[in-house]
C-alpha cells in the first residue's frame, strides 16, 4: 500500500527530501502561491505549525504557479516573501505542478487518495490542503476556502 514514505520532494536548492523522513508525523500538505486571494492563509498555516509541531505535526508547502500565474517568483523570492510577510518557518519545497502531465508524483497520489467534490481529481486552486495521519495515509482533503484554523479539531484527533 502506498504512503507518503514512497515519495520524495525537491527542496528549493534542488536537493531531494525523502518523505519517508516524515514517517510518524501528522502532515498538512498545501499548494501555495504568493499573489493569491488565499495568500493570507500562510499566517494560519504558520500558526498551526507553531502550535502543534512539538506534538509531531508538520506543514509542508508546495509553491505552484498553475493557477492564474500567482506564484511567478523563484525559490529565493518566494522564501523572502513568506518570511517577511508571514514569518513562515515551516518547510517550503521547490515550485511544482499539481495538475496535468507535469504534476509531481506526490500530487498525483494525493489526488487519487482524496478526490475533490463529486470525485474530481484535479486541484481547483491554490491552498488546497491534504491532511495525512501518522501512518502516512491521506485522511482528508480541504478546499482552498477552508481556513487553516478550521482544521484544528481534525489535527488534534490525529495527534
Protein Blocks (a to p, Z undefined) as FASTA:
>chain_A
ZZfklpccddfkopacdfklmgoiacddddddfkbfklmmmmmmmmmmmmmmmnopacdd
dddfkggolambcfklmmmmmmmmnopabdcdddddfedjklcfklmmmmmmmccehhia
bdfbghiacdddfkopafbdcdfklcfklmmmmmmmmZZ
